[in-house]
Amino acid sequence: MTTLAPKTNGGLRGWLSGLEDGAVLRFAFYALLAGTVGVLYVDFREMASVAPPPALTQMPQPILPPATTPSGGGQERPPVTSSPELLEAPLEIALASGGKLTLTGTIDPGSSARFLAEIEARGEYVSTVLLDSPGGSVDDALSIGRLIRERDLSTEVANGGLCASSCPLIFAGGTERIAGREAAVGVHQIYAAALSATPIDALSVAGVAMADAQAVTADITRYLGDGGVDPALWLHALETPPSQLYYFSPEEMEALKLVTRWSE
């Protein structure tokens, strides 16, 4: 029977020389295993001690991104009264009093089809589309905006309301475009998920292809010009990363002809 007790002379090398080959291999394996566990523990402690990255690096389109001001222009975001949970939910379309059709929440893929169905069912009661949305699908926003323009409807963003990202494209579709001076209206760059027709497509797209981005930008520019809005409005979107928003001041919205009348 082999003893594992170390010899009194020769130190560790002498003790190892007294072991059978199998015992030496087992000893080496357990020593390596213990060392690996130790390294992993240290790495884990180091990773755990590092603060997680800001949410903006993990969310391409946060519900309430920070303004680009002071270094990037625009104005600070006016107060938004709707809850982030309400804004983050899929777009809800509801008929309100006074001939207003409210669009509240994120413009999810398929929103334009739901909007069309609502207009066909109750369009005779609608004169104004009231917006409160952080944006979403660009294709759906353009389709909704074109339908609003075709039906000769007005659009509105009230004080405390939000119309961001692709939502201003819907707002631009109104034949009369009404806003409160404290409305939060802002734009930023298009990213892959916004261009996608379905959520599955969005997950499979790592970035926006240059050709597609140019085609969409040309479509948006033409759409804005056809509605009497200065296409220069979209330059602010092209210059602003998706993690931020360029919020327009009342003076800018007037100069760009985005707003035709201010609400009282």
TITORLO-160201 format. One record per atom (N, C-alpha, C): residue number from 1; residue in three letters; x, y, z. Coordinates in steps of 0.1 Angstrom, whole numbers. Layout:
<vobas>
VOBA NUM ALA X Y Z
...
</vobas>
This chain:
<vobas>
VOBA 1 MET 9 -12 0
VOBA 1 MET 0 0 0
VOBA 1 MET 9 12 0
VOBA 2 THR 6 21 -9
VOBA 2 THR 14 33 -10
VOBA 2 THR 10 44 0
VOBA 3 THR 20 49 7
VOBA 3 THR 17 60 17
VOBA 3 THR 18 73 10
VOBA 4 LEU 9 82 15
VOBA 4 LEU 9 96 9
VOBA 4 LEU 16 106 18
VOBA 5 ALA 22 101 29
VOBA 5 ALA 29 110 38
VOBA 5 ALA 42 115 32
VOBA 6 PRO 45 127 33
VOBA 6 PRO 58 132 27
VOBA 6 PRO 70 128 35
VOBA 7 LYS 81 126 27
VOBA 7 LYS 93 123 34
VOBA 7 LYS 99 134 42
VOBA 8 THR 107 131 51
VOBA 8 THR 112 142 60
VOBA 8 THR 123 150 53
VOBA 9 ASN 130 144 42
VOBA 9 ASN 140 151 35
VOBA 9 ASN 137 150 20
VOBA 10 GLY 141 161 13
VOBA 10 GLY 138 161 -1
VOBA 10 GLY 126 170 -5
VOBA 11 GLY 118 175 5
VOBA 11 GLY 107 184 3
VOBA 11 GLY 96 177 -6
VOBA 12 LEU 89 186 -13
VOBA 12 LEU 78 182 -22
VOBA 12 LEU 83 172 -33
VOBA 13 ARG 95 175 -39
VOBA 13 ARG 100 167 -50
VOBA 13 ARG 103 153 -45
VOBA 14 GLY 108 152 -33
VOBA 14 GLY 111 139 -27
VOBA 14 GLY 98 131 -24
VOBA 15 TRP 88 139 -19
VOBA 15 TRP 75 132 -16
VOBA 15 TRP 69 127 -29
VOBA 16 LEU 69 135 -40
VOBA 16 LEU 63 131 -52
VOBA 16 LEU 70 119 -58
VOBA 17 SER 84 118 -56
VOBA 17 SER 91 107 -62
VOBA 17 SER 88 94 -55
VOBA 18 GLY 82 95 -43
VOBA 18 GLY 78 83 -36
VOBA 18 GLY 64 78 -40
VOBA 19 LEU 57 85 -48
VOBA 19 LEU 43 81 -52
VOBA 19 LEU 44 73 -65
VOBA 20 GLU 34 64 -66
VOBA 20 GLU 32 57 -79
VOBA 20 GLU 28 67 -90
VOBA 21 ASP 30 63 -102
VOBA 21 ASP 27 71 -114
VOBA 21 ASP 12 76 -113
VOBA 22 GLY 3 67 -111
VOBA 22 GLY -11 70 -110
VOBA 22 GLY -14 80 -100
VOBA 23 ALA -8 79 -88
VOBA 23 ALA -10 89 -78
VOBA 23 ALA -5 102 -81
VOBA 24 VAL 7 103 -88
VOBA 24 VAL 12 116 -93
VOBA 24 VAL 3 123 -102
VOBA 25 LEU -3 115 -112
VOBA 25 LEU -12 121 -122
VOBA 25 LEU -25 126 -115
VOBA 26 ARG -29 118 -105
VOBA 26 ARG -41 123 -98
VOBA 26 ARG -38 135 -90
VOBA 27 PHE -27 136 -84
VOBA 27 PHE -23 148 -77
VOBA 27 PHE -22 160 -86
VOBA 28 ALA -16 158 -98
VOBA 28 ALA -15 169 -107
VOBA 28 ALA -28 174 -112
VOBA 29 PHE -37 164 -115
VOBA 29 PHE -51 168 -119
VOBA 29 PHE -58 176 -109
VOBA 30 TYR -58 171 -96
VOBA 30 TYR -65 179 -86
VOBA 30 TYR -59 193 -84
VOBA 31 ALA -46 194 -85
VOBA 31 ALA -39 207 -83
VOBA 31 ALA -43 216 -94
VOBA 32 LEU -44 211 -107
VOBA 32 LEU -48 219 -118
VOBA 32 LEU -62 223 -117
VOBA 33 LEU -71 214 -112
VOBA 33 LEU -85 217 -110
VOBA 33 LEU -87 228 -99
VOBA 34 ALA -79 227 -88
VOBA 34 ALA -80 237 -78
VOBA 34 ALA -75 251 -83
VOBA 35 GLY -65 251 -91
VOBA 35 GLY -60 263 -97
VOBA 35 GLY -70 270 -106
VOBA 36 THR -77 261 -114
VOBA 36 THR -87 267 -123
VOBA 36 THR -98 273 -116
VOBA 37 VAL -103 266 -106
VOBA 37 VAL -114 271 -97
VOBA 37 VAL -110 284 -91
VOBA 38 GLY -98 285 -87
VOBA 38 GLY -93 298 -81
VOBA 38 GLY -93 309 -91
VOBA 39 VAL -88 306 -103
VOBA 39 VAL -88 317 -113
VOBA 39 VAL -102 321 -117
VOBA 40 LEU -111 312 -118
VOBA 40 LEU -125 315 -122
VOBA 40 LEU -131 323 -111
VOBA 41 TYR -128 320 -98
VOBA 41 TYR -134 327 -87
VOBA 41 TYR -129 342 -87
VOBA 42 VAL -116 344 -90
VOBA 42 VAL -111 357 -90
VOBA 42 VAL -117 365 -102
VOBA 43 ASP -118 359 -114
VOBA 43 ASP -125 365 -125
VOBA 43 ASP -139 369 -122
VOBA 44 PHE -146 360 -115
VOBA 44 PHE -160 363 -112
VOBA 44 PHE -161 375 -102
VOBA 45 ARG -152 375 -92
VOBA 45 ARG -152 386 -83
VOBA 45 ARG -150 399 -90
VOBA 46 GLU -140 399 -100
VOBA 46 GLU -137 411 -107
VOBA 46 GLU -149 416 -116
VOBA 47 MET -155 406 -122
VOBA 47 MET -167 410 -131
VOBA 47 MET -178 415 -122
VOBA 48 ALA -180 409 -111
VOBA 48 ALA -191 413 -102
VOBA 48 ALA -189 427 -96
VOBA 49 SER -176 431 -95
VOBA 49 SER -173 444 -89
VOBA 49 SER -175 455 -99
VOBA 50 VAL -176 452 -112
VOBA 50 VAL -177 462 -122
VOBA 50 VAL -192 465 -124
VOBA 51 ALA -195 478 -124
VOBA 51 ALA -209 482 -125
VOBA 51 ALA -215 478 -139
VOBA 52 PRO -227 474 -140
VOBA 52 PRO -233 471 -153
VOBA 52 PRO -233 483 -162
VOBA 53 PRO -232 480 -176
VOBA 53 PRO -232 492 -185
VOBA 53 PRO -245 499 -184
VOBA 54 PRO -246 512 -188
VOBA 54 PRO -258 519 -188
VOBA 54 PRO -268 513 -197
VOBA 55 ALA -281 514 -194
VOBA 55 ALA -292 508 -202
VOBA 55 ALA -292 513 -216
VOBA 56 LEU -287 525 -218
VOBA 56 LEU -287 530 -232
VOBA 56 LEU -278 522 -241
VOBA 57 THR -268 515 -236
VOBA 57 THR -260 507 -245
VOBA 57 THR -266 493 -248
VOBA 58 GLN -277 490 -240
VOBA 58 GLN -284 477 -242
VOBA 58 GLN -297 479 -249
VOBA 59 MET -302 491 -250
VOBA 59 MET -315 493 -256
VOBA 59 MET -313 503 -268
VOBA 60 PRO -315 498 -281
VOBA 60 PRO -313 507 -292
VOBA 60 PRO -323 519 -292
VOBA 61 GLN -335 517 -286
VOBA 61 GLN -345 527 -286
VOBA 61 GLN -351 528 -273
VOBA 62 PRO -345 534 -263
VOBA 62 PRO -352 536 -250
VOBA 62 PRO -364 544 -251
VOBA 63 ILE -374 542 -242
VOBA 63 ILE -387 549 -243
VOBA 63 ILE -385 564 -242
VOBA 64 LEU -376 568 -233
VOBA 64 LEU -374 583 -231
VOBA 64 LEU -359 586 -231
VOBA 65 PRO -353 586 -243
VOBA 65 PRO -339 588 -245
VOBA 65 PRO -335 603 -240
VOBA 66 PRO -323 605 -236
VOBA 66 PRO -319 618 -232
VOBA 66 PRO -318 627 -245
VOBA 67 ALA -319 640 -243
VOBA 67 ALA -318 650 -254
VOBA 67 ALA -303 651 -257
VOBA 68 THR -300 655 -270
VOBA 68 THR -286 657 -274
VOBA 68 THR -280 670 -268
VOBA 69 THR -289 679 -263
VOBA 69 THR -284 691 -257
VOBA 69 THR -275 688 -245
VOBA 70 PRO -265 695 -241
VOBA 70 PRO -261 708 -247
VOBA 70 PRO -252 707 -259
VOBA 71 SER -245 696 -261
VOBA 71 SER -235 696 -272
VOBA 71 SER -241 693 -286
VOBA 72 GLY -253 687 -286
VOBA 72 GLY -258 683 -299
VOBA 72 GLY -269 691 -305
VOBA 73 GLY -273 702 -298
VOBA 73 GLY -284 711 -303
VOBA 73 GLY -297 706 -298
VOBA 74 GLY -308 712 -303
VOBA 74 GLY -321 709 -299
VOBA 74 GLY -324 715 -285
VOBA 75 GLN -335 712 -279
VOBA 75 GLN -338 716 -266
VOBA 75 GLN -339 705 -256
VOBA 76 GLU -339 708 -243
VOBA 76 GLU -341 698 -233
VOBA 76 GLU -355 692 -235
VOBA 77 ARG -357 679 -231
VOBA 77 ARG -370 673 -233
VOBA 77 ARG -380 680 -224
VOBA 78 PRO -391 684 -230
VOBA 78 PRO -402 689 -222
VOBA 78 PRO -408 678 -213
VOBA 79 PRO -415 682 -202
VOBA 79 PRO -420 671 -193
VOBA 79 PRO -430 662 -201
VOBA 80 VAL -429 649 -199
VOBA 80 VAL -438 639 -205
VOBA 80 VAL -446 634 -194
VOBA 81 THR -460 635 -196
VOBA 81 THR -469 631 -185
VOBA 81 THR -473 616 -186
VOBA 82 SER -472 610 -197
VOBA 82 SER -476 596 -198
VOBA 82 SER -465 587 -192
VOBA 83 SER -469 576 -186
VOBA 83 SER -460 567 -180
VOBA 83 SER -452 559 -190
VOBA 84 PRO -439 555 -187
VOBA 84 PRO -431 547 -196
VOBA 84 PRO -438 534 -200
VOBA 85 GLU -445 528 -190
VOBA 85 GLU -452 515 -192
VOBA 85 GLU -462 517 -203
VOBA 86 LEU -470 528 -203
VOBA 86 LEU -480 530 -213
VOBA 86 LEU -474 533 -227
VOBA 87 LEU -463 540 -227
VOBA 87 LEU -456 543 -239
VOBA 87 LEU -450 531 -245
VOBA 88 GLU -445 522 -237
VOBA 88 GLU -438 510 -242
VOBA 88 GLU -447 500 -247
VOBA 89 ALA -460 500 -243
VOBA 89 ALA -470 490 -248
VOBA 89 ALA -472 492 -263
VOBA 90 PRO -477 481 -270
VOBA 90 PRO -480 482 -284
VOBA 90 PRO -491 493 -286
VOBA 91 LEU -490 499 -298
VOBA 91 LEU -499 511 -301
VOBA 91 LEU -514 507 -298
VOBA 92 GLU -520 516 -290
VOBA 92 GLU -534 514 -287
VOBA 92 GLU -542 525 -295
VOBA 93 ILE -552 521 -302
VOBA 93 ILE -560 531 -310
VOBA 93 ILE -574 531 -304
VOBA 94 ALA -578 543 -301
VOBA 94 ALA -591 545 -294
VOBA 94 ALA -598 558 -298
VOBA 95 LEU -611 557 -300
VOBA 95 LEU -619 569 -304
VOBA 95 LEU -623 576 -291
VOBA 96 ALA -619 589 -291
VOBA 96 ALA -622 598 -280
VOBA 96 ALA -633 608 -284
VOBA 97 SER -636 616 -274
VOBA 97 SER -646 626 -277
VOBA 97 SER -641 638 -286
VOBA 98 GLY -649 645 -292
VOBA 98 GLY -645 656 -300
VOBA 98 GLY -639 653 -313
VOBA 99 GLY -642 641 -318
VOBA 99 GLY -637 636 -331
VOBA 99 GLY -623 633 -331
VOBA 100 LYS -617 630 -319
VOBA 100 LYS -603 626 -319
VOBA 100 LYS -601 611 -318
VOBA 101 LEU -591 606 -326
VOBA 101 LEU -587 593 -325
VOBA 101 LEU -573 592 -319
VOBA 102 THR -572 586 -307
VOBA 102 THR -559 586 -300
VOBA 102 THR -550 574 -304
VOBA 103 LEU -538 577 -306
VOBA 103 LEU -528 567 -309
VOBA 103 LEU -517 568 -297
VOBA 104 THR -517 558 -289
VOBA 104 THR -509 558 -277
VOBA 104 THR -500 546 -276
VOBA 105 GLY -487 548 -274
VOBA 105 GLY -478 536 -273
VOBA 105 GLY -469 535 -285
VOBA 106 THR -462 524 -285
VOBA 106 THR -451 521 -295
VOBA 106 THR -458 516 -308
VOBA 107 ILE -452 522 -319
VOBA 107 ILE -457 518 -332
VOBA 107 ILE -451 505 -336
VOBA 108 ASP -458 494 -332
VOBA 108 ASP -454 481 -335
VOBA 108 ASP -457 477 -349
VOBA 109 PRO -450 467 -355
VOBA 109 PRO -453 462 -368
VOBA 109 PRO -467 457 -369
VOBA 110 GLY -475 462 -379
VOBA 110 GLY -489 459 -380
VOBA 110 GLY -498 470 -376
VOBA 111 SER -492 480 -370
VOBA 111 SER -500 492 -365
VOBA 111 SER -508 498 -376
VOBA 112 SER -502 499 -388
VOBA 112 SER -509 506 -399
VOBA 112 SER -521 499 -403
VOBA 113 ALA -521 485 -403
VOBA 113 ALA -533 477 -407
VOBA 113 ALA -544 479 -397
VOBA 114 ARG -541 480 -384
VOBA 114 ARG -551 483 -374
VOBA 114 ARG -556 497 -375
VOBA 115 PHE -548 506 -378
VOBA 115 PHE -552 520 -380
VOBA 115 PHE -562 521 -392
VOBA 116 LEU -558 514 -403
VOBA 116 LEU -567 514 -415
VOBA 116 LEU -581 508 -412
VOBA 117 ALA -581 497 -404
VOBA 117 ALA -593 491 -400
VOBA 117 ALA -602 500 -392
VOBA 118 GLU -596 507 -383
VOBA 118 GLU -603 517 -374
VOBA 118 GLU -609 528 -382
VOBA 119 ILE -601 533 -392
VOBA 119 ILE -606 545 -400
VOBA 119 ILE -617 540 -409
VOBA 120 GLU -616 528 -414
VOBA 120 GLU -627 523 -423
VOBA 120 GLU -640 521 -415
VOBA 121 ALA -638 517 -403
VOBA 121 ALA -650 514 -394
VOBA 121 ALA -656 526 -389
VOBA 122 ARG -648 536 -384
VOBA 122 ARG -654 548 -377
VOBA 122 ARG -648 561 -382
VOBA 123 GLY -643 561 -394
VOBA 123 GLY -636 573 -400
VOBA 123 GLY -645 585 -400
VOBA 124 GLU -658 583 -402
VOBA 124 GLU -667 595 -403
VOBA 124 GLU -667 603 -390
VOBA 125 TYR -663 597 -379
VOBA 125 TYR -664 604 -366
VOBA 125 TYR -650 611 -363
VOBA 126 VAL -640 608 -371
VOBA 126 VAL -627 613 -368
VOBA 126 VAL -623 625 -376
VOBA 127 SER -618 635 -369
VOBA 127 SER -613 647 -376
VOBA 127 SER -598 649 -372
VOBA 128 THR -594 644 -361
VOBA 128 THR -580 647 -356
VOBA 128 THR -574 634 -350
VOBA 129 VAL -561 632 -353
VOBA 129 VAL -554 620 -347
VOBA 129 VAL -545 626 -336
VOBA 130 LEU -547 622 -324
VOBA 130 LEU -540 627 -312
VOBA 130 LEU -529 617 -309
VOBA 131 LEU -516 621 -309
VOBA 131 LEU -504 612 -308
VOBA 131 LEU -498 613 -295
VOBA 132 ASP -494 602 -289
VOBA 132 ASP -485 601 -277
VOBA 132 ASP -477 588 -279
VOBA 133 SER -466 589 -285
VOBA 133 SER -459 577 -289
VOBA 133 SER -443 579 -289
VOBA 134 PRO -436 569 -285
VOBA 134 PRO -421 570 -286
VOBA 134 PRO -416 566 -299
VOBA 135 GLY -425 562 -309
VOBA 135 GLY -421 558 -322
VOBA 135 GLY -421 543 -323
VOBA 136 GLY -413 538 -333
VOBA 136 GLY -413 524 -336
VOBA 136 GLY -411 521 -351
VOBA 137 SER -419 513 -357
VOBA 137 SER -418 509 -371
VOBA 137 SER -419 521 -380
VOBA 138 VAL -409 523 -388
VOBA 138 VAL -409 534 -398
VOBA 138 VAL -419 532 -409
VOBA 139 ASP -419 519 -414
VOBA 139 ASP -429 516 -425
VOBA 139 ASP -443 518 -420
VOBA 140 ASP -446 514 -408
VOBA 140 ASP -460 516 -403
VOBA 140 ASP -463 531 -401
VOBA 141 ALA -453 539 -396
VOBA 141 ALA -455 553 -394
VOBA 141 ALA -458 560 -407
VOBA 142 LEU -450 557 -418
VOBA 142 LEU -452 563 -431
VOBA 142 LEU -466 559 -436
VOBA 143 SER -470 547 -435
VOBA 143 SER -483 542 -440
VOBA 143 SER -494 550 -433
VOBA 144 ILE -493 551 -419
VOBA 144 ILE -504 558 -412
VOBA 144 ILE -504 573 -416
VOBA 145 GLY -492 579 -417
VOBA 145 GLY -492 593 -421
VOBA 145 GLY -498 595 -435
VOBA 146 ARG -495 586 -444
VOBA 146 ARG -501 588 -458
VOBA 146 ARG -516 586 -457
VOBA 147 LEU -521 577 -449
VOBA 147 LEU -535 575 -448
VOBA 147 LEU -542 588 -442
VOBA 148 ILE -536 593 -432
VOBA 148 ILE -541 606 -426
VOBA 148 ILE -541 617 -436
VOBA 149 ARG -531 618 -444
VOBA 149 ARG -531 628 -454
VOBA 149 ARG -542 626 -465
VOBA 150 GLU -543 613 -468
VOBA 150 GLU -553 610 -479
VOBA 150 GLU -567 613 -474
VOBA 151 ARG -570 611 -461
VOBA 151 ARG -583 613 -455
VOBA 151 ARG -585 627 -450
VOBA 152 ASP -575 636 -453
VOBA 152 ASP -576 650 -449
VOBA 152 ASP -579 652 -434
VOBA 153 LEU -571 645 -426
VOBA 153 LEU -573 646 -411
VOBA 153 LEU -562 655 -406
VOBA 154 SER -565 660 -394
VOBA 154 SER -555 668 -386
VOBA 154 SER -547 659 -377
VOBA 155 THR -535 663 -373
VOBA 155 THR -528 656 -362
VOBA 155 THR -525 666 -351
VOBA 156 GLU -523 660 -339
VOBA 156 GLU -520 668 -327
VOBA 156 GLU -511 661 -317
VOBA 157 VAL -502 669 -311
VOBA 157 VAL -495 664 -300
VOBA 157 VAL -497 674 -289
VOBA 158 ALA -503 670 -278
VOBA 158 ALA -507 679 -267
VOBA 158 ALA -495 682 -258
VOBA 159 ASN -497 692 -250
VOBA 159 ASN -487 695 -239
VOBA 159 ASN -486 683 -230
VOBA 160 GLY -474 679 -227
VOBA 160 GLY -471 667 -219
VOBA 160 GLY -471 654 -227
VOBA 161 GLY -474 655 -240
VOBA 161 GLY -474 643 -249
VOBA 161 GLY -460 642 -255
VOBA 162 LEU -458 629 -260
VOBA 162 LEU -445 626 -266
VOBA 162 LEU -448 622 -281
VOBA 163 CYS -440 626 -290
VOBA 163 CYS -440 622 -304
VOBA 163 CYS -426 621 -308
VOBA 164 ALA -420 609 -308
VOBA 164 ALA -405 608 -310
VOBA 164 ALA -402 597 -320
VOBA 165 SER -390 597 -324
VOBA 165 SER -384 587 -334
VOBA 165 SER -392 588 -347
VOBA 166 SER -400 577 -350
VOBA 166 SER -408 577 -362
VOBA 166 SER -422 584 -361
VOBA 167 CYS -426 587 -349
VOBA 167 CYS -439 593 -346
VOBA 167 CYS -441 607 -354
VOBA 168 PRO -430 615 -354
VOBA 168 PRO -432 628 -362
VOBA 168 PRO -435 626 -377
VOBA 169 LEU -432 614 -382
VOBA 169 LEU -437 611 -396
VOBA 169 LEU -452 610 -397
VOBA 170 ILE -458 604 -386
VOBA 170 ILE -473 604 -386
VOBA 170 ILE -478 618 -384
VOBA 171 PHE -472 626 -375
VOBA 171 PHE -476 640 -372
VOBA 171 PHE -475 648 -385
VOBA 172 ALA -465 646 -393
VOBA 172 ALA -463 653 -405
VOBA 172 ALA -474 650 -416
VOBA 173 GLY -481 640 -414
VOBA 173 GLY -492 636 -423
VOBA 173 GLY -504 644 -422
VOBA 174 GLY -506 652 -411
VOBA 174 GLY -518 659 -409
VOBA 174 GLY -519 671 -419
VOBA 175 THR -531 674 -424
VOBA 175 THR -533 686 -432
VOBA 175 THR -532 698 -423
VOBA 176 GLU -536 697 -411
VOBA 176 GLU -534 707 -401
VOBA 176 GLU -526 700 -389
VOBA 177 ARG -515 706 -385
VOBA 177 ARG -506 699 -375
VOBA 177 ARG -506 708 -363
VOBA 178 ILE -512 703 -352
VOBA 178 ILE -514 711 -340
VOBA 178 ILE -505 706 -329
VOBA 179 ALA -499 715 -321
VOBA 179 ALA -490 710 -310
VOBA 179 ALA -491 720 -299
VOBA 180 GLY -489 715 -287
VOBA 180 GLY -487 724 -276
VOBA 180 GLY -472 728 -275
VOBA 181 ARG -470 740 -270
VOBA 181 ARG -456 745 -269
VOBA 181 ARG -448 737 -260
VOBA 182 GLU -454 729 -251
VOBA 182 GLU -447 720 -242
VOBA 182 GLU -447 705 -246
VOBA 183 ALA -451 703 -259
VOBA 183 ALA -451 689 -264
VOBA 183 ALA -436 685 -267
VOBA 184 ALA -433 672 -264
VOBA 184 ALA -420 667 -267
VOBA 184 ALA -420 660 -280
VOBA 185 VAL -414 667 -290
VOBA 185 VAL -413 662 -304
VOBA 185 VAL -399 660 -308
VOBA 186 GLY -394 648 -311
VOBA 186 GLY -380 646 -314
VOBA 186 GLY -377 635 -323
VOBA 187 VAL -365 635 -329
VOBA 187 VAL -362 625 -339
VOBA 187 VAL -348 620 -336
VOBA 188 HIS -345 608 -342
VOBA 188 HIS -331 602 -342
VOBA 188 HIS -329 593 -354
VOBA 189 GLN -318 587 -355
VOBA 189 GLN -314 579 -366
VOBA 189 GLN -323 566 -366
VOBA 190 ILE -326 561 -378
VOBA 190 ILE -333 548 -380
VOBA 190 ILE -323 537 -377
VOBA 191 TYR -327 527 -370
VOBA 191 TYR -319 515 -367
VOBA 191 TYR -326 503 -373
VOBA 192 ALA -319 491 -373
VOBA 192 ALA -324 480 -380
VOBA 192 ALA -338 475 -376
VOBA 193 ALA -341 475 -363
VOBA 193 ALA -354 470 -358
VOBA 193 ALA -365 479 -363
VOBA 194 ALA -363 492 -365
VOBA 194 ALA -373 501 -370
VOBA 194 ALA -376 499 -384
VOBA 195 LEU -366 494 -392
VOBA 195 LEU -368 492 -406
VOBA 195 LEU -375 478 -409
VOBA 196 SER -374 469 -399
VOBA 196 SER -379 456 -402
VOBA 196 SER -394 455 -402
VOBA 197 ALA -399 446 -410
VOBA 197 ALA -413 444 -412
VOBA 197 ALA -419 435 -401
VOBA 198 THR -410 426 -395
VOBA 198 THR -415 417 -384
VOBA 198 THR -404 417 -373
VOBA 199 PRO -408 413 -361
VOBA 199 PRO -398 412 -350
VOBA 199 PRO -387 402 -353
VOBA 200 ILE -391 391 -360
VOBA 200 ILE -381 381 -363
VOBA 200 ILE -370 387 -372
VOBA 201 ASP -375 395 -382
VOBA 201 ASP -365 401 -391
VOBA 201 ASP -356 411 -383
VOBA 202 ALA -362 418 -374
VOBA 202 ALA -354 427 -366
VOBA 202 ALA -343 420 -358
VOBA 203 LEU -345 409 -353
VOBA 203 LEU -335 401 -345
VOBA 203 LEU -324 396 -354
VOBA 204 SER -328 394 -367
VOBA 204 SER -318 388 -376
VOBA 204 SER -309 398 -383
VOBA 205 VAL -313 411 -381
VOBA 205 VAL -305 421 -388
VOBA 205 VAL -296 428 -379
VOBA 206 ALA -283 427 -382
VOBA 206 ALA -273 433 -373
VOBA 206 ALA -271 448 -375
VOBA 207 GLY -275 453 -386
VOBA 207 GLY -274 468 -389
VOBA 207 GLY -282 471 -401
VOBA 208 VAL -283 484 -403
VOBA 208 VAL -290 489 -415
VOBA 208 VAL -281 489 -427
VOBA 209 ALA -285 482 -438
VOBA 209 ALA -277 482 -450
VOBA 209 ALA -277 496 -456
VOBA 210 MET -266 500 -462
VOBA 210 MET -265 513 -467
VOBA 210 MET -275 516 -478
VOBA 211 ALA -277 507 -487
VOBA 211 ALA -287 509 -497
VOBA 211 ALA -301 511 -492
VOBA 212 ASP -305 503 -482
VOBA 212 ASP -318 504 -476
VOBA 212 ASP -320 517 -469
VOBA 213 ALA -309 521 -462
VOBA 213 ALA -310 533 -454
VOBA 213 ALA -312 545 -463
VOBA 214 GLN -305 545 -475
VOBA 214 GLN -306 556 -484
VOBA 214 GLN -320 556 -491
VOBA 215 ALA -325 545 -494
VOBA 215 ALA -339 544 -500
VOBA 215 ALA -349 549 -490
VOBA 216 VAL -348 545 -478
VOBA 216 VAL -358 550 -468
VOBA 216 VAL -357 565 -465
VOBA 217 THR -344 570 -465
VOBA 217 THR -342 584 -463
VOBA 217 THR -348 592 -474
VOBA 218 ALA -346 587 -487
VOBA 218 ALA -352 594 -498
VOBA 218 ALA -367 594 -498
VOBA 219 ASP -373 582 -493
VOBA 219 ASP -388 581 -492
VOBA 219 ASP -393 591 -482
VOBA 220 ILE -386 592 -470
VOBA 220 ILE -390 601 -460
VOBA 220 ILE -389 616 -464
VOBA 221 THR -378 619 -471
VOBA 221 THR -376 633 -476
VOBA 221 THR -387 637 -486
VOBA 222 ARG -391 628 -495
VOBA 222 ARG -401 631 -504
VOBA 222 ARG -415 632 -497
VOBA 223 TYR -417 623 -488
VOBA 223 TYR -430 623 -480
VOBA 223 TYR -431 637 -472
VOBA 224 LEU -421 641 -466
VOBA 224 LEU -422 654 -459
VOBA 224 LEU -424 666 -468
VOBA 225 GLY -417 666 -479
VOBA 225 GLY -419 677 -489
VOBA 225 GLY -433 677 -495
VOBA 226 ASP -438 666 -497
VOBA 226 ASP -452 665 -503
VOBA 226 ASP -462 671 -494
VOBA 227 GLY -459 670 -480
VOBA 227 GLY -469 675 -471
VOBA 227 GLY -466 689 -466
VOBA 228 GLY -457 696 -473
VOBA 228 GLY -454 710 -469
VOBA 228 GLY -444 711 -458
VOBA 229 VAL -438 700 -453
VOBA 229 VAL -429 701 -442
VOBA 229 VAL -415 702 -448
VOBA 230 ASP -406 711 -442
VOBA 230 ASP -393 713 -447
VOBA 230 ASP -385 699 -445
VOBA 231 PRO -380 693 -456
VOBA 231 PRO -373 680 -455
VOBA 231 PRO -360 682 -446
VOBA 232 ALA -356 694 -444
VOBA 232 ALA -344 696 -436
VOBA 232 ALA -346 691 -422
VOBA 233 LEU -359 689 -418
VOBA 233 LEU -362 684 -405
VOBA 233 LEU -355 670 -403
VOBA 234 TRP -354 662 -413
VOBA 234 TRP -348 649 -412
VOBA 234 TRP -333 649 -410
VOBA 235 LEU -327 660 -413
VOBA 235 LEU -312 661 -411
VOBA 235 LEU -309 659 -397
VOBA 236 HIS -318 664 -388
VOBA 236 HIS -315 663 -373
VOBA 236 HIS -316 648 -369
VOBA 237 ALA -325 640 -376
VOBA 237 ALA -325 626 -374
VOBA 237 ALA -312 619 -378
VOBA 238 LEU -307 623 -390
VOBA 238 LEU -295 616 -395
VOBA 238 LEU -283 619 -386
VOBA 239 GLU -283 630 -379
VOBA 239 GLU -272 634 -371
VOBA 239 GLU -273 629 -356
VOBA 240 THR -284 623 -352
VOBA 240 THR -286 620 -338
VOBA 240 THR -286 605 -336
VOBA 241 PRO -277 599 -328
VOBA 241 PRO -277 585 -326
VOBA 241 PRO -290 580 -320
VOBA 242 PRO -293 567 -322
VOBA 242 PRO -306 561 -317
VOBA 242 PRO -307 561 -302
VOBA 243 SER -296 563 -295
VOBA 243 SER -297 563 -280
VOBA 243 SER -300 577 -275
VOBA 244 GLN -302 587 -284
VOBA 244 GLN -306 600 -280
VOBA 244 GLN -317 605 -288
VOBA 245 LEU -322 617 -285
VOBA 245 LEU -333 623 -293
VOBA 245 LEU -329 638 -295
VOBA 246 TYR -332 643 -307
VOBA 246 TYR -331 657 -310
VOBA 246 TYR -345 663 -308
VOBA 247 TYR -348 670 -297
VOBA 247 TYR -361 676 -294
VOBA 247 TYR -362 689 -300
VOBA 248 PHE -372 692 -308
VOBA 248 PHE -374 705 -315
VOBA 248 PHE -379 715 -305
VOBA 249 SER -374 727 -306
VOBA 249 SER -380 738 -299
VOBA 249 SER -392 743 -307
VOBA 250 PRO -401 751 -301
VOBA 250 PRO -413 756 -308
VOBA 250 PRO -408 765 -320
VOBA 251 GLU -397 772 -319
VOBA 251 GLU -393 780 -330
VOBA 251 GLU -388 772 -341
VOBA 252 GLU -381 761 -338
VOBA 252 GLU -377 752 -349
VOBA 252 GLU -389 745 -356
VOBA 253 MET -399 741 -349
VOBA 253 MET -410 735 -355
VOBA 253 MET -418 744 -364
VOBA 254 GLU -418 757 -360
VOBA 254 GLU -424 767 -369
VOBA 254 GLU -416 769 -381
VOBA 255 ALA -403 771 -380
VOBA 255 ALA -394 773 -391
VOBA 255 ALA -394 762 -401
VOBA 256 LEU -395 749 -396
VOBA 256 LEU -395 737 -404
VOBA 256 LEU -409 734 -410
VOBA 257 LYS -419 742 -406
VOBA 257 LYS -433 741 -410
VOBA 257 LYS -439 727 -406
VOBA 258 LEU -433 722 -394
VOBA 258 LEU -439 710 -389
VOBA 258 LEU -452 713 -382
VOBA 259 VAL -453 724 -375
VOBA 259 VAL -465 728 -368
VOBA 259 VAL -472 739 -376
VOBA 260 THR -485 738 -378
VOBA 260 THR -493 748 -385
VOBA 260 THR -501 756 -375
VOBA 261 ARG -503 751 -363
VOBA 261 ARG -511 758 -353
VOBA 261 ARG -508 753 -339
VOBA 262 TRP -506 763 -330
VOBA 262 TRP -504 759 -316
VOBA 262 TRP -517 758 -308
VOBA 263 SER -518 748 -300
VOBA 263 SER -530 746 -292
VOBA 263 SER -529 756 -280
VOBA 264 GLU -540 759 -275
VOBA 264 GLU -541 769 -264
VOBA 264 GLU -538 762 -251
</vobas>
